[in-house]
Amino acid sequence: MTAVTGAKVLKRFPAGSPRGSWPAEEYAARRRAEGEPATVVMDLESDAFLVVVTHRDAD
């Protein structure tokens, strides 16, 4: 299991939507087109798809 830590949630989409994760994927694609490294993850506790941006520290 992978945990997303240090991530900023840009937007939430209900998993029960008739289109499933599509709205979240479309939103993330628009953010990526603008240069933001957005990713879609599933939050099982809230039953929602989250569009997040992770910030990695320089090692």
C-alpha positions as CSV (number, residue, x, y, z in Angstrom):
1,M,0.0,0.0,0.0
2,T,1.3,3.5,-0.9
3,A,0.4,6.5,1.2
4,V,0.4,10.0,-0.3
5,T,2.0,12.4,2.2
6,G,2.7,16.0,1.7
7,A,0.1,16.2,-1.0
8,K,-2.2,19.2,-1.7
9,V,-5.8,18.2,-2.6
10,L,-6.9,20.4,-5.5
11,K,-10.4,19.0,-5.9
12,R,-12.7,16.1,-4.7
13,F,-15.1,14.1,-6.9
14,P,-17.6,11.7,-5.5
15,A,-16.9,8.1,-6.4
16,G,-20.6,7.4,-6.8
17,S,-20.8,9.7,-9.8
18,P,-22.3,8.0,-12.9
19,R,-19.1,8.7,-14.8
20,G,-16.9,7.3,-12.1
21,S,-13.4,8.7,-12.1
22,W,-13.7,10.5,-15.5
23,P,-14.4,14.0,-14.1
24,A,-11.4,13.7,-11.8
25,E,-9.1,12.4,-14.6
26,E,-10.3,15.2,-16.9
27,Y,-9.6,17.8,-14.2
28,A,-6.2,16.4,-13.5
29,A,-5.4,16.4,-17.3
30,R,-6.2,20.1,-17.5
31,R,-4.0,20.8,-14.5
32,R,-1.1,18.8,-16.1
33,A,-1.6,20.7,-19.4
34,E,-1.0,23.9,-17.3
35,G,2.3,22.4,-15.9
36,E,1.0,21.2,-12.6
37,P,1.9,17.6,-11.8
38,A,-1.7,16.5,-10.8
39,T,-2.6,12.9,-10.0
40,V,-5.9,11.2,-9.2
41,V,-6.0,9.0,-6.1
42,M,-8.9,7.2,-4.5
43,D,-9.8,8.1,-0.9
44,L,-11.6,5.0,0.4
45,E,-12.6,6.5,3.7
46,S,-14.5,9.4,2.1
47,D,-15.4,7.4,-1.1
48,A,-14.1,10.1,-3.3
49,F,-11.5,10.6,-6.1
50,L,-9.0,13.3,-5.2
51,V,-6.9,15.3,-7.6
52,V,-3.7,15.9,-5.8
53,V,-0.3,17.5,-6.3
54,T,2.6,16.0,-4.4
55,H,5.5,18.2,-3.4
56,R,8.8,16.4,-3.2
57,D,11.6,17.8,-1.1
58,A,15.0,18.1,-2.8
59,D,17.3,15.4,-1.5
